[in-house]
Amino acid sequence: MTPTRYAFVKASWHADIVDRALDGFHQLIPPEQIDVFDVPGAFEMPLLSRDLAATGRYAAVVAAAFVVDGGIYRHEFVAQAVVDGLMRAGMDTGVPVLSVSLTPHQYQETEHHKQIYRAHFVEKGREAAKAALTIGKTRAAFAA
């Protein structure tokens, strides 16, 4: 039987922005079908995502984070490692692991930028839900 639950992993760093992705995800997938897991930051998401996918309880795992340039050339390495790790988690387990991990080039901690990225994360959460539902339907069709 195909699972009907979804795991949503979200980084606590910049939670005021990242949590909006879950709001968007809720617009298409009911909250009672979603288990939410918090991790400290983006770097911790791939391991937990892999572990959750490996349980076989979830139709898909979604991971959300906001990786910003903190003034040192570290954010690009973190972002690349996160996306690579999430892709590997999906490939290793056979469960879709979707990324809502964004790395803006021009983020400043102003209310204007926060509003822009909050709205953007809502949209990305909706897109992740659409992707999770679509890949589930597609895989079910060829598995039947």
N, CA, C and O atoms as a GROMACS GRO file, in nm:
protein
  576
    1MET      N    1   0.084  -0.118   0.000
    1MET     CA    2   0.000   0.000   0.000
    1MET      C    3   0.089   0.125   0.000
    1MET      O    4   0.188   0.132   0.072
    2THR      N    5   0.052   0.222  -0.081
    2THR     CA    6   0.128   0.346  -0.092
    2THR      C    7   0.099   0.436   0.028
    2THR      O    8  -0.017   0.459   0.061
    3PRO      N    9   0.203   0.487   0.092
    3PRO     CA   10   0.182   0.577   0.206
    3PRO      C   11   0.108   0.704   0.164
    3PRO      O   12   0.124   0.751   0.051
    4THR      N   13   0.030   0.759   0.254
    4THR     CA   14  -0.041   0.884   0.227
    4THR      C   15   0.004   0.996   0.320
    4THR      O   16  -0.057   1.103   0.325
    5ARG      N   17   0.112   0.971   0.395
    5ARG     CA   18   0.166   1.072   0.486
    5ARG      C   19   0.289   1.135   0.422
    5ARG      O   20   0.354   1.077   0.334
    6TYR      N   21   0.318   1.254   0.467
    6TYR     CA   22   0.433   1.328   0.417
    6TYR      C   23   0.516   1.376   0.536
    6TYR      O   24   0.461   1.416   0.639
    7ALA      N   25   0.647   1.372   0.521
    7ALA     CA   26   0.736   1.428   0.623
    7ALA      C   27   0.782   1.565   0.574
    7ALA      O   28   0.817   1.582   0.457
    8PHE      N   29   0.782   1.661   0.663
    8PHE     CA   30   0.826   1.796   0.629
    8PHE      C   31   0.935   1.835   0.728
    8PHE      O   32   0.907   1.856   0.846
    9VAL      N   33   1.057   1.844   0.680
    9VAL     CA   34   1.173   1.878   0.762
    9VAL      C   35   1.204   2.025   0.738
    9VAL      O   36   1.217   2.069   0.623
   10LYS      N   37   1.216   2.101   0.847
   10LYS     CA   38   1.244   2.244   0.827
   10LYS      C   39   1.354   2.291   0.922
   10LYS      O   40   1.359   2.254   1.039
   11ALA      N   41   1.440   2.373   0.867
   11ALA     CA   42   1.550   2.430   0.944
   11ALA      C   43   1.497   2.543   1.033
   11ALA      O   44   1.413   2.622   0.991
   12SER      N   45   1.547   2.548   1.154
   12SER     CA   46   1.505   2.651   1.249
   12SER      C   47   1.569   2.786   1.220
   12SER      O   48   1.517   2.890   1.260
   13TRP      N   49   1.682   2.785   1.152
   13TRP     CA   50   1.751   2.909   1.118
   13TRP      C   51   1.661   2.988   1.022
   13TRP      O   52   1.621   2.934   0.919
   14HIS      N   53   1.630   3.110   1.054
   14HIS     CA   54   1.538   3.195   0.976
   14HIS      C   55   1.397   3.133   0.971
   14HIS      O   56   1.331   3.136   0.868
   15ALA      N   57   1.353   3.079   1.084
   15ALA     CA   58   1.222   3.012   1.091
   15ALA      C   59   1.107   3.102   1.048
   15ALA      O   60   1.008   3.053   0.994
   16ASP      N   61   1.118   3.233   1.072
   16ASP     CA   62   1.010   3.323   1.031
   16ASP      C   63   0.988   3.322   0.881
   16ASP      O   64   0.879   3.353   0.834
   17ILE      N   65   1.089   3.285   0.806
   17ILE     CA   66   1.078   3.274   0.660
   17ILE      C   67   1.053   3.128   0.621
   17ILE      O   68   0.961   3.099   0.544
   18VAL      N   69   1.134   3.038   0.672
   18VAL     CA   70   1.127   2.896   0.633
   18VAL      C   71   0.991   2.834   0.664
   18VAL      O   72   0.938   2.756   0.585
   19ASP      N   73   0.933   2.869   0.778
   19ASP     CA   74   0.804   2.811   0.816
   19ASP      C   75   0.692   2.845   0.718
   19ASP      O   76   0.590   2.776   0.716
   20ARG      N   77   0.710   2.946   0.639
   20ARG     CA   78   0.608   2.982   0.540
   20ARG      C   79   0.596   2.874   0.431
   20ARG      O   80   0.491   2.860   0.369
   21ALA      N   81   0.703   2.798   0.409
   21ALA     CA   82   0.695   2.688   0.312
   21ALA      C   83   0.595   2.583   0.359
   21ALA      O   84   0.522   2.526   0.277
   22LEU      N   85   0.590   2.558   0.488
   22LEU     CA   86   0.492   2.465   0.542
   22LEU      C   87   0.350   2.520   0.523
   22LEU      O   88   0.258   2.443   0.497
   23ASP      N   89   0.334   2.651   0.537
   23ASP     CA   90   0.203   2.712   0.512
   23ASP      C   91   0.158   2.683   0.369
   23ASP      O   92   0.043   2.646   0.346
   24GLY      N   93   0.248   2.700   0.274
   24GLY     CA   94   0.215   2.672   0.134
   24GLY      C   95   0.186   2.525   0.110
   24GLY      O   96   0.096   2.491   0.034
   25PHE      N   97   0.262   2.438   0.174
   25PHE     CA   98   0.242   2.293   0.162
   25PHE      C   99   0.104   2.254   0.214
   25PHE      O  100   0.037   2.169   0.156
   26HIS      N  101   0.062   2.318   0.324
   26HIS     CA  102  -0.070   2.292   0.382
   26HIS      C  103  -0.184   2.331   0.288
   26HIS      O  104  -0.294   2.278   0.300
   27GLN      N  105  -0.160   2.421   0.196
   27GLN     CA  106  -0.265   2.464   0.105
   27GLN      C  107  -0.310   2.351   0.011
   27GLN      O  108  -0.420   2.356  -0.042
   28LEU      N  109  -0.225   2.250  -0.009
   28LEU     CA  110  -0.259   2.139  -0.098
   28LEU      C  111  -0.265   2.004  -0.028
   28LEU      O  112  -0.333   1.912  -0.075
   29ILE      N  113  -0.196   1.991   0.082
   29ILE     CA  114  -0.195   1.864   0.156
   29ILE      C  115  -0.239   1.894   0.299
   29ILE      O  116  -0.178   1.977   0.367
   30PRO      N  117  -0.344   1.826   0.345
   30PRO     CA  118  -0.398   1.855   0.478
   30PRO      C  119  -0.295   1.834   0.589
   30PRO      O  120  -0.217   1.739   0.585
   31PRO      N  121  -0.296   1.922   0.689
   31PRO     CA  122  -0.200   1.911   0.800
   31PRO      C  123  -0.201   1.775   0.869
   31PRO      O  124  -0.098   1.731   0.918
   32GLU      N  125  -0.317   1.709   0.874
   32GLU     CA  126  -0.323   1.580   0.942
   32GLU      C  127  -0.249   1.470   0.866
   32GLU      O  128  -0.232   1.360   0.919
   33GLN      N  129  -0.205   1.497   0.744
   33GLN     CA  130  -0.126   1.401   0.667
   33GLN      C  131   0.024   1.432   0.671
   33GLN      O  132   0.103   1.366   0.603
   34ILE      N  133   0.062   1.532   0.749
   34ILE     CA  134   0.200   1.580   0.749
   34ILE      C  135   0.261   1.567   0.889
   34ILE      O  136   0.203   1.612   0.988
   35ASP      N  137   0.377   1.504   0.895
   35ASP     CA  138   0.456   1.502   1.018
   35ASP      C  139   0.568   1.604   1.001
   35ASP      O  140   0.641   1.601   0.902
   36VAL      N  141   0.581   1.694   1.096
   36VAL     CA  142   0.678   1.804   1.086
   36VAL      C  143   0.794   1.778   1.181
   36VAL      O  144   0.776   1.740   1.297
   37PHE      N  145   0.914   1.799   1.128
   37PHE     CA  146   1.038   1.778   1.204
   37PHE      C  147   1.126   1.902   1.191
   37PHE      O  148   1.151   1.950   1.081
   38ASP      N  149   1.172   1.954   1.304
   38ASP     CA  150   1.261   2.069   1.305
   38ASP      C  151   1.405   2.023   1.323
   38ASP      O  152   1.434   1.933   1.401
   39VAL      N  153   1.495   2.087   1.249
   39VAL     CA  154   1.638   2.066   1.265
   39VAL      C  155   1.703   2.202   1.284
   39VAL      O  156   1.644   2.304   1.246
   40PRO      N  157   1.823   2.208   1.341
   40PRO     CA  158   1.886   2.338   1.367
   40PRO      C  159   1.909   2.421   1.240
   40PRO      O  160   1.877   2.540   1.236
   41GLY      N  161   1.964   2.356   1.137
   41GLY     CA  162   1.995   2.430   1.015
   41GLY      C  163   1.986   2.340   0.894
   41GLY      O  164   1.951   2.223   0.903
   42ALA      N  165   2.019   2.398   0.780
   42ALA     CA  166   2.008   2.325   0.653
   42ALA      C  167   2.098   2.202   0.649
   42ALA      O  168   2.060   2.099   0.594
   43PHE      N  169   2.216   2.212   0.705
   43PHE     CA  170   2.314   2.105   0.696
   43PHE      C  171   2.265   1.975   0.760
   43PHE      O  172   2.310   1.866   0.723
   44GLU      N  173   2.174   1.986   0.856
   44GLU     CA  174   2.122   1.869   0.925
   44GLU      C  175   2.006   1.801   0.852
   44GLU      O  176   1.964   1.692   0.892
   45MET      N  177   1.955   1.862   0.748
   45MET     CA  178   1.836   1.808   0.679
   45MET      C  179   1.858   1.678   0.603
   45MET      O  180   1.773   1.590   0.611
   46PRO      N  181   1.967   1.661   0.529
   46PRO     CA  182   1.980   1.538   0.449
   46PRO      C  183   1.979   1.409   0.531
   46PRO      O  184   1.915   1.312   0.492
   47LEU      N  185   2.047   1.406   0.642
   47LEU     CA  186   2.052   1.284   0.723
   47LEU      C  187   1.913   1.248   0.777
   47LEU      O  188   1.870   1.134   0.765
   48LEU      N  189   1.844   1.346   0.836
   48LEU     CA  190   1.710   1.318   0.887
   48LEU      C  191   1.615   1.283   0.774
   48LEU      O  192   1.531   1.194   0.789
   49SER      N  193   1.626   1.349   0.661
   49SER     CA  194   1.541   1.320   0.546
   49SER      C  195   1.561   1.177   0.498
   49SER      O  196   1.465   1.106   0.466
   50ARG      N  197   1.686   1.134   0.493
   50ARG     CA  198   1.715   0.996   0.454
   50ARG      C  199   1.656   0.897   0.553
   50ARG      O  200   1.595   0.798   0.513
   51ASP      N  201   1.673   0.925   0.682
   51ASP     CA  202   1.621   0.836   0.785
   51ASP      C  203   1.468   0.827   0.778
   51ASP      O  204   1.412   0.718   0.792
   52LEU      N  205   1.402   0.939   0.757
   52LEU     CA  206   1.257   0.940   0.747
   52LEU      C  207   1.210   0.865   0.622
   52LEU      O  208   1.115   0.787   0.628
   53ALA      N  209   1.276   0.890   0.511
   53ALA     CA  210   1.239   0.821   0.386
   53ALA      C  211   1.256   0.670   0.402
   53ALA      O  212   1.174   0.593   0.352
   54ALA      N  213   1.360   0.629   0.470
   54ALA     CA  214   1.389   0.486   0.485
   54ALA      C  215   1.285   0.412   0.570
   54ALA      O  216   1.279   0.289   0.566
   55THR      N  217   1.204   0.484   0.646
   55THR     CA  218   1.102   0.418   0.728
   55THR      C  219   0.991   0.356   0.645
   55THR      O  220   0.923   0.264   0.690
   56GLY      N  221   0.972   0.404   0.523
   56GLY     CA  222   0.863   0.355   0.439
   56GLY      C  223   0.727   0.412   0.476
   56GLY      O  224   0.626   0.372   0.418
   57ARG      N  225   0.722   0.504   0.571
   57ARG     CA  226   0.595   0.562   0.617
   57ARG      C  227   0.547   0.679   0.532
   57ARG      O  228   0.432   0.721   0.542
   58TYR      N  229   0.636   0.733   0.448
   58TYR     CA  230   0.604   0.859   0.381
   58TYR      C  231   0.602   0.845   0.229
   58TYR      O  232   0.686   0.777   0.170
   59ALA      N  233   0.504   0.911   0.169
   59ALA     CA  234   0.496   0.918   0.023
   59ALA      C  235   0.608   1.006  -0.030
   59ALA      O  236   0.658   0.984  -0.140
   60ALA      N  237   0.647   1.106   0.048
   60ALA     CA  238   0.757   1.196   0.011
   60ALA      C  239   0.806   1.267   0.137
   60ALA      O  240   0.736   1.277   0.238
   61VAL      N  241   0.928   1.314   0.128
   61VAL     CA  242   0.988   1.396   0.234
   61VAL      C  243   1.022   1.530   0.171
   61VAL      O  244   1.080   1.535   0.063
   62VAL      N  245   0.985   1.638   0.238
   62VAL     CA  246   1.016   1.773   0.190
   62VAL      C  247   1.108   1.837   0.292
   62VAL      O  248   1.086   1.826   0.413
   63ALA      N  249   1.212   1.904   0.245
   63ALA     CA  250   1.308   1.970   0.334
   63ALA      C  251   1.317   2.118   0.296
   63ALA      O  252   1.339   2.151   0.179
   64ALA      N  253   1.301   2.205   0.394
   64ALA     CA  254   1.300   2.349   0.370
   64ALA      C  255   1.405   2.420   0.454
   64ALA      O  256   1.418   2.395   0.574
   65ALA      N  257   1.479   2.508   0.389
   65ALA     CA  258   1.581   2.588   0.458
   65ALA      C  259   1.608   2.715   0.379
   65ALA      O  260   1.577   2.726   0.261
   66PHE      N  261   1.668   2.810   0.448
   66PHE     CA  262   1.707   2.938   0.389
   66PHE      C  263   1.855   2.957   0.422
   66PHE      O  264   1.890   2.988   0.536
   67VAL      N  265   1.940   2.940   0.324
   67VAL     CA  266   2.086   2.948   0.344
   67VAL      C  267   2.132   3.083   0.290
   67VAL      O  268   2.129   3.107   0.169
   68VAL      N  269   2.175   3.171   0.380
   68VAL     CA  270   2.212   3.306   0.338
   68VAL      C  271   2.362   3.328   0.351
   68VAL      O  272   2.432   3.260   0.426
   69ASP      N  273   2.408   3.424   0.276
   69ASP     CA  274   2.548   3.465   0.279
   69ASP      C  275   2.570   3.546   0.406
   69ASP      O  276   2.522   3.659   0.419
   70GLY      N  277   2.644   3.487   0.499
   70GLY     CA  278   2.670   3.555   0.625
   70GLY      C  279   2.799   3.634   0.625
   70GLY      O  280   2.851   3.669   0.731
   71GLY      N  281   2.851   3.664   0.507
   71GLY     CA  282   2.973   3.744   0.499
   71GLY      C  283   3.098   3.662   0.478
   71GLY      O  284   3.207   3.718   0.459
   72ILE      N  285   3.085   3.530   0.482
   72ILE     CA  286   3.198   3.443   0.452
   72ILE      C  287   3.155   3.350   0.339
   72ILE      O  288   3.036   3.329   0.316
   73TYR      N  289   3.250   3.296   0.270
   73TYR     CA  290   3.221   3.214   0.153
   73TYR      C  291   3.188   3.071   0.194
   73TYR      O  292   3.249   2.976   0.145
   74ARG      N  293   3.092   3.055   0.284
   74ARG     CA  294   3.054   2.925   0.334
   74ARG      C  295   2.917   2.882   0.282
   74ARG      O  296   2.892   2.763   0.263
   75HIS      N  297   2.830   2.977   0.260
   75HIS     CA  298   2.692   2.946   0.226
   75HIS      C  299   2.678   2.865   0.098
   75HIS      O  300   2.590   2.779   0.089
   76GLU      N  301   2.763   2.889  -0.001
   76GLU     CA  302   2.753   2.813  -0.126
   76GLU      C  303   2.791   2.667  -0.105
   76GLU      O  304   2.730   2.579  -0.165
   77PHE      N  305   2.889   2.640  -0.021
   77PHE     CA  306   2.928   2.502   0.009
   77PHE      C  307   2.816   2.430   0.085
   77PHE      O  308   2.784   2.314   0.058
   78VAL      N  309   2.757   2.501   0.181
   78VAL     CA  310   2.648   2.442   0.258
   78VAL      C  311   2.530   2.413   0.165
   78VAL      O  312   2.475   2.303   0.169
   79ALA      N  313   2.492   2.509   0.084
   79ALA     CA  314   2.377   2.490  -0.005
   79ALA      C  315   2.400   2.372  -0.099
   79ALA      O  316   2.310   2.291  -0.120
   80GLN      N  317   2.518   2.362  -0.157
   80GLN     CA  318   2.548   2.252  -0.249
   80GLN      C  319   2.546   2.117  -0.176
   80GLN      O  320   2.492   2.019  -0.227
   81ALA      N  321   2.604   2.112  -0.056
   81ALA     CA  322   2.605   1.988   0.021
   81ALA      C  323   2.463   1.945   0.057
   81ALA      O  324   2.431   1.826   0.053
   82VAL      N  325   2.378   2.040   0.092
   82VAL     CA  326   2.240   2.010   0.130
   82VAL      C  327   2.164   1.953   0.012
   82VAL      O  328   2.100   1.848   0.024
   83VAL      N  329   2.170   2.020  -0.101
   83VAL     CA  330   2.096   1.974  -0.219
   83VAL      C  331   2.148   1.837  -0.265
   83VAL      O  332   2.069   1.749  -0.299
   84ASP      N  333   2.279   1.819  -0.266
   84ASP     CA  334   2.336   1.689  -0.302
   84ASP      C  335   2.291   1.580  -0.204
   84ASP      O  336   2.256   1.470  -0.246
   85GLY      N  337   2.292   1.611  -0.075
   85GLY     CA  338   2.252   1.514   0.026
   85GLY      C  339   2.105   1.477   0.015
   85GLY      O  340   2.069   1.361   0.032
   86LEU      N  341   2.020   1.575  -0.013
   86LEU     CA  342   1.878   1.547  -0.029
   86LEU      C  343   1.853   1.460  -0.152
   86LEU      O  344   1.772   1.367  -0.148
   87MET      N  345   1.921   1.489  -0.261
   87MET     CA  346   1.906   1.408  -0.381
   87MET      C  347   1.952   1.265  -0.355
   87MET      O  348   1.886   1.169  -0.396
   88ARG      N  349   2.064   1.251  -0.287
   88ARG     CA  350   2.114   1.117  -0.256
   88ARG      C  351   2.019   1.041  -0.164
   88ARG      O  352   2.001   0.921  -0.180
   89ALA      N  353   1.957   1.112  -0.068
   89ALA     CA  354   1.861   1.047   0.022
   89ALA      C  355   1.745   0.988  -0.057
   89ALA      O  356   1.701   0.876  -0.029
   90GLY      N  357   1.696   1.062  -0.154
   90GLY     CA  358   1.588   1.011  -0.238
   90GLY      C  359   1.632   0.895  -0.326
   90GLY      O  360   1.560   0.796  -0.339
   91MET      N  361   1.748   0.907  -0.384
   91MET     CA  362   1.799   0.800  -0.471
   91MET      C  363   1.829   0.673  -0.391
   91MET      O  364   1.802   0.563  -0.438
   92ASP      N  365   1.883   0.689  -0.271
   92ASP     CA  366   1.918   0.573  -0.189
   92ASP      C  367   1.795   0.499  -0.134
   92ASP      O  368   1.799   0.378  -0.117
   93THR      N  369   1.687   0.573  -0.108
   93THR     CA  370   1.571   0.512  -0.046
   93THR      C  371   1.458   0.483  -0.143
   93THR      O  372   1.369   0.403  -0.112
   94GLY      N  373   1.459   0.546  -0.259
   94GLY     CA  374   1.350   0.529  -0.354
   94GLY      C  375   1.227   0.611  -0.319
   94GLY      O  376   1.122   0.595  -0.382
   95VAL      N  377   1.238   0.698  -0.219
   95VAL     CA  378   1.128   0.786  -0.178
   95VAL      C  379   1.163   0.927  -0.225
   95VAL      O  380   1.276   0.973  -0.204
   96PRO      N  381   1.069   0.997  -0.286
   96PRO     CA  382   1.098   1.134  -0.328
   96PRO      C  383   1.137   1.222  -0.209
   96PRO      O  384   1.065   1.230  -0.109
   97VAL      N  385   1.251   1.288  -0.221
   97VAL     CA  386   1.296   1.384  -0.121
   97VAL      C  387   1.309   1.516  -0.195
   97VAL      O  388   1.396   1.533  -0.281
   98LEU      N  389   1.222   1.609  -0.161
   98LEU     CA  390   1.210   1.735  -0.234
   98LEU      C  391   1.272   1.849  -0.155
   98LEU      O  392   1.263   1.853  -0.032
   99SER      N  393   1.334   1.941  -0.225
   99SER     CA  394   1.404   2.052  -0.161
   99SER      C  395   1.330   2.183  -0.180
   99SER      O  396   1.293   2.221  -0.291
  100VAL      N  397   1.310   2.251  -0.069
  100VAL     CA  398   1.267   2.391  -0.069
  100VAL      C  399   1.379   2.466   0.003
  100VAL      O  400   1.355   2.542   0.097
  101SER      N  401   1.501   2.443  -0.043
  101SER     CA  402   1.620   2.504   0.016
  101SER      C  403   1.669   2.612  -0.078
  101SER      O  404   1.714   2.584  -0.189
  102LEU      N  405   1.660   2.736  -0.034
  102LEU     CA  406   1.692   2.849  -0.120
  102LEU      C  407   1.813   2.924  -0.067
  102LEU      O  408   1.832   2.938   0.054
  103THR      N  409   1.892   2.974  -0.160
  103THR     CA  410   2.012   3.050  -0.128
  103THR      C  411   2.009   3.180  -0.209
  103THR      O  412   2.056   3.182  -0.323
  104PRO      N  413   1.956   3.286  -0.152
  104PRO     CA  414   1.947   3.412  -0.228
  104PRO      C  415   2.083   3.481  -0.240
  104PRO      O  416   2.169   3.469  -0.153
  105HIS      N  417   2.100   3.551  -0.350
  105HIS     CA  418   2.225   3.626  -0.370
  105HIS      C  419   2.221   3.762  -0.300
  105HIS      O  420   2.325   3.813  -0.259
  106GLN      N  421   2.105   3.819  -0.287
  106GLN     CA  422   2.094   3.956  -0.238
  106GLN      C  423   2.001   3.968  -0.117
  106GLN      O  424   1.912   4.053  -0.117
  107TYR      N  425   2.021   3.887  -0.016
  107TYR     CA  426   1.934   3.895   0.102
  107TYR      C  427   1.993   3.989   0.206
  107TYR      O  428   2.112   3.981   0.239
  108GLN      N  429   1.908   4.077   0.256
  108GLN     CA  430   1.944   4.164   0.368
  108GLN      C  431   1.835   4.152   0.472
  108GLN      O  432   1.718   4.138   0.438
  109GLU      N  433   1.872   4.156   0.598
  109GLU     CA  434   1.775   4.139   0.706
  109GLU      C  435   1.693   4.266   0.727
  109GLU      O  436   1.695   4.326   0.835
  110THR      N  437   1.622   4.305   0.623
  110THR     CA  438   1.529   4.417   0.633
  110THR      C  439   1.387   4.362   0.626
  110THR      O  440   1.366   4.251   0.576
  111GLU      N  441   1.292   4.437   0.675
  111GLU     CA  442   1.153   4.390   0.671
  111GLU      C  443   1.107   4.371   0.526
  111GLU      O  444   1.031   4.279   0.497
  112HIS      N  445   1.153   4.456   0.438
  112HIS     CA  446   1.118   4.443   0.295
  112HIS      C  447   1.163   4.308   0.240
  112HIS      O  448   1.083   4.238   0.178
  113HIS      N  449   1.288   4.271   0.262
  113HIS     CA  450   1.338   4.143   0.212
  113HIS      C  451   1.270   4.026   0.281
  113HIS      O  452   1.240   3.925   0.218
  114LYS      N  453   1.246   4.038   0.410
  114LYS     CA  454   1.177   3.930   0.482
  114LYS      C  455   1.039   3.905   0.423
  114LYS      O  456   1.000   3.790   0.406
  115GLN      N  457   0.965   4.011   0.391
  115GLN     CA  458   0.832   3.995   0.331
  115GLN      C  459   0.841   3.927   0.195
  115GLN      O  460   0.760   3.839   0.164
  116ILE      N  461   0.938   3.966   0.115
  116ILE     CA  462   0.956   3.906  -0.017
  116ILE      C  463   0.982   3.756  -0.003
  116ILE      O  464   0.919   3.676  -0.072
  117TYR      N  465   1.072   3.718   0.085
  117TYR     CA  466   1.108   3.576   0.098
  117TYR      C  467   1.002   3.495   0.171
  117TYR      O  468   0.988   3.375   0.146
  118ARG      N  469   0.929   3.557   0.262
  118ARG     CA  470   0.816   3.485   0.324
  118ARG      C  471   0.715   3.445   0.216
  118ARG      O  472   0.671   3.330   0.212
  119ALA      N  473   0.679   3.538   0.131
  119ALA     CA  474   0.584   3.509   0.023
  119ALA      C  475   0.642   3.406  -0.074
  119ALA      O  476   0.570   3.318  -0.122
  120HIS      N  477   0.769   3.417  -0.101
  120HIS     CA  478   0.835   3.323  -0.192
  120HIS      C  479   0.834   3.181  -0.134
  120HIS      O  480   0.814   3.084  -0.208
  121PHE      N  481   0.854   3.168  -0.005
  121PHE     CA  482   0.853   3.036   0.058
  121PHE      C  483   0.713   2.975   0.060
  121PHE      O  484   0.699   2.853   0.050
  122VAL      N  485   0.609   3.057   0.071
  122VAL     CA  486   0.473   3.004   0.060
  122VAL      C  487   0.455   2.941  -0.078
  122VAL      O  488   0.406   2.829  -0.090
  123GLU      N  489   0.496   3.012  -0.181
  123GLU     CA  490   0.485   2.960  -0.318
  123GLU      C  491   0.568   2.833  -0.335
  123GLU      O  492   0.523   2.737  -0.396
  124LYS      N  493   0.688   2.833  -0.283
  124LYS     CA  494   0.774   2.714  -0.295
  124LYS      C  495   0.716   2.595  -0.219
  124LYS      O  496   0.732   2.481  -0.262
  125GLY      N  497   0.649   2.621  -0.108
  125GLY     CA  498   0.581   2.514  -0.035
  125GLY      C  499   0.468   2.454  -0.117
  125GLY      O  500   0.450   2.332  -0.120
  126ARG      N  501   0.391   2.540  -0.185
  126ARG     CA  502   0.285   2.491  -0.275
  126ARG      C  503   0.345   2.409  -0.388
  126ARG      O  504   0.293   2.302  -0.422
  127GLU      N  505   0.454   2.458  -0.444
  127GLU     CA  506   0.520   2.385  -0.553
  127GLU      C  507   0.570   2.248  -0.506
  127GLU      O  508   0.560   2.150  -0.580
  128ALA      N  509   0.622   2.240  -0.385
  128ALA     CA  510   0.669   2.112  -0.331
  128ALA      C  511   0.552   2.017  -0.313
  128ALA      O  512   0.564   1.898  -0.341
  129ALA      N  513   0.439   2.068  -0.266
  129ALA     CA  514   0.320   1.984  -0.251
  129ALA      C  515   0.273   1.932  -0.387
  129ALA      O  516   0.242   1.814  -0.400
  130LYS      N  517   0.269   2.019  -0.486
  130LYS     CA  518   0.230   1.977  -0.622
  130LYS      C  519   0.325   1.869  -0.674
  130LYS      O  520   0.282   1.770  -0.732
  131ALA      N  521   0.453   1.890  -0.652
  131ALA     CA  522   0.553   1.792  -0.698
  131ALA      C  523   0.535   1.659  -0.626
  131ALA      O  524   0.540   1.554  -0.690
  132ALA      N  525   0.513   1.662  -0.495
  132ALA     CA  526   0.495   1.539  -0.418
  132ALA      C  527   0.372   1.463  -0.467
  132ALA      O  528   0.376   1.341  -0.484
  133LEU      N  529   0.263   1.534  -0.490
  133LEU     CA  530   0.140   1.470  -0.537
  133LEU      C  531   0.156   1.416  -0.679
  133LEU      O  532   0.111   1.305  -0.710
  134THR      N  533   0.221   1.493  -0.764
  134THR     CA  534   0.239   1.452  -0.904
  134THR      C  535   0.328   1.330  -0.916
  134THR      O  536   0.295   1.235  -0.987
  135ILE      N  537   0.442   1.332  -0.847
  135ILE     CA  538   0.532   1.217  -0.857
  135ILE      C  539   0.467   1.093  -0.797
  135ILE      O  540   0.490   0.981  -0.845
  136GLY      N  541   0.386   1.110  -0.692
  136GLY     CA  542   0.314   0.996  -0.634
  136GLY      C  543   0.217   0.935  -0.734
  136GLY      O  544   0.211   0.813  -0.748
  137LYS      N  545   0.141   1.019  -0.804
  137LYS     CA  546   0.046   0.970  -0.905
  137LYS      C  547   0.119   0.903  -1.020
  137LYS      O  548   0.076   0.798  -1.068
  138THR      N  549   0.226   0.963  -1.064
  138THR     CA  550   0.302   0.907  -1.176
  138THR      C  551   0.360   0.772  -1.141
  138THR      O  552   0.351   0.678  -1.220
  139ARG      N  553   0.420   0.761  -1.024
  139ARG     CA  554   0.479   0.635  -0.982
  139ARG      C  555   0.372   0.528  -0.960
  139ARG      O  556   0.394   0.412  -0.992
  140ALA      N  557   0.257   0.567  -0.908
  140ALA     CA  558   0.148   0.471  -0.887
  140ALA      C  559   0.095   0.418  -1.020
  140ALA      O  560   0.058   0.302  -1.032
  141ALA      N  561   0.093   0.505  -1.121
  141ALA     CA  562   0.041   0.465  -1.252
  141ALA      C  563   0.129   0.357  -1.317
  141ALA      O  564   0.076   0.263  -1.376
  142PHE      N  565   0.259   0.371  -1.307
  142PHE     CA  566   0.344   0.270  -1.373
  142PHE      C  567   0.369   0.149  -1.283
  142PHE      O  568   0.417   0.046  -1.330
  143ALA      N  569   0.336   0.160  -1.154
  143ALA     CA  570   0.352   0.047  -1.064
  143ALA      C  571   0.230  -0.047  -1.070
  143ALA      O  572   0.238  -0.163  -1.030
  144ALA      N  573   0.120   0.005  -1.120
  144ALA     CA  574  -0.004  -0.075  -1.124
  144ALA      C  575  -0.005  -0.181  -1.232
  144ALA      O  576  -0.103  -0.254  -1.247
   0.00000   0.00000   0.00000
